[in-house]
Amino acid sequence: MNEKHIQQVLEIEKQAQEIQEQAKREAQEIPVRAEQEAQALIAKAKTEAHEEARKILAEAQKGGVEPGAEGEASSGDFEASARKNFDKAVAFVLERVIGRA
């Protein structure tokens, strides 16, 4: 081999090393970005689920609550049930988001 070929081989090896190092850096960033995106999706899903639950509770309180002691007890039971189901709904949404992320 002459000097020119040796220099070309060394240059190609140097470029290959730089490409490999860049690929390693990018590969290390992927899980971090995925985690950040998953956390953002979870936060968004929680916010949307809370807002939807508030709307449902507000609509239920407007239309279905009878005045008086019986109506208030019924309303309290309904709210307790709605909160219980709300927590289940949020957990379900979170599981779906985490499962897809």
Secondary structure as UniProt FT lines:
FT   HELIX           3..64
FT   HELIX           69..100
//
